[in-house]
Amino acid sequence: MQSDLKTLLVTGGAGFIGSAVVRELLSNSPHRVVNLDCLTYAGNLASIPTGLHGERYCFERVDLNDAAATAVVSICTALQSSYISII
């Protein structure tokens, strides 16, 4: 059911562990995944799952220390879904 779909927010999803979490969620759940990473610490563009951009996956380059950018992403994500789970 479309109404049962959640949007899962993964921070640090371009790092070693985060990218594995993103792949696992996309492979084993029907939910949408929003991947936030600033790519300045352990994040690496090569770790981001390729070929996944579409209805169920979105990558946003965002530094969570930037309150304004984080607020914009949060609002946009909330508008796309009635329920957000933060991982």
C-alpha positions in Angstrom: 0.0 0.0 0.0 1.3 3.4 -1.0 0.1 5.0 2.3 2.1 2.6 4.4 5.4 3.7 2.8 7.7 5.6 5.1 10.6 7.9 4.2 13.7 6.8 6.0 16.4 9.5 6.6 20.0 8.2 6.7 22.7 10.7 7.8 26.2 9.9 6.7 24.9 7.6 4.0 28.0 8.0 1.8 30.4 6.6 4.4 31.4 2.9 4.7 28.7 1.9 7.2 26.0 4.4 6.1 26.2 3.3 2.4 25.8 -0.3 3.5 22.7 0.8 5.5 21.3 2.6 2.5 21.8 -0.4 0.2 20.3 -2.8 2.8 17.2 -0.6 3.2 16.7 -0.3 -0.5 17.1 -4.0 -1.1 15.0 -5.3 1.8 12.3 -2.7 2.4 9.6 -1.0 0.2 10.3 2.4 1.8 11.9 5.6 0.4 15.4 6.5 1.5 16.8 10.0 1.8 20.6 10.0 2.1 22.2 13.1 3.6 26.0 13.5 3.7 28.4 16.4 3.5 31.1 14.4 1.9 33.9 16.0 3.9 34.6 13.4 6.6 34.5 9.7 5.7 31.9 10.3 3.0 32.8 9.3 -0.5 30.9 9.8 -3.8 32.0 6.3 -4.8 30.2 4.8 -1.8 26.8 6.2 -2.9 24.7 3.5 -4.5 24.6 4.1 -8.2 21.5 3.7 -10.4 19.2 4.2 -7.5 18.0 7.8 -8.1 14.3 7.7 -8.6 11.1 7.4 -6.6 12.6 5.5 -3.7 16.1 7.1 -3.3 17.4 10.6 -3.0 20.9 11.8 -2.1 21.4 15.3 -0.8 24.8 16.8 -0.1 24.1 18.6 3.2 26.2 19.5 6.2 24.1 18.9 9.3 26.0 21.7 11.0 24.4 24.1 8.5 21.0 24.7 10.2 19.4 26.5 7.2 20.3 23.8 4.7 19.2 21.1 7.1 15.8 22.9 7.6 15.2 23.1 3.9 15.9 19.4 3.3 13.7 18.5 6.3 10.8 20.6 5.0 11.1 19.2 1.5 11.3 15.6 2.8 8.3 16.2 5.0 6.3 17.4 2.1 7.0 14.2 0.2 5.9 12.0 3.0 3.4 12.0 5.8 5.8 9.9 8.0 9.6 10.2 8.4 11.8 7.7 10.3 15.2 9.0 11.2 17.9 6.3 11.3 
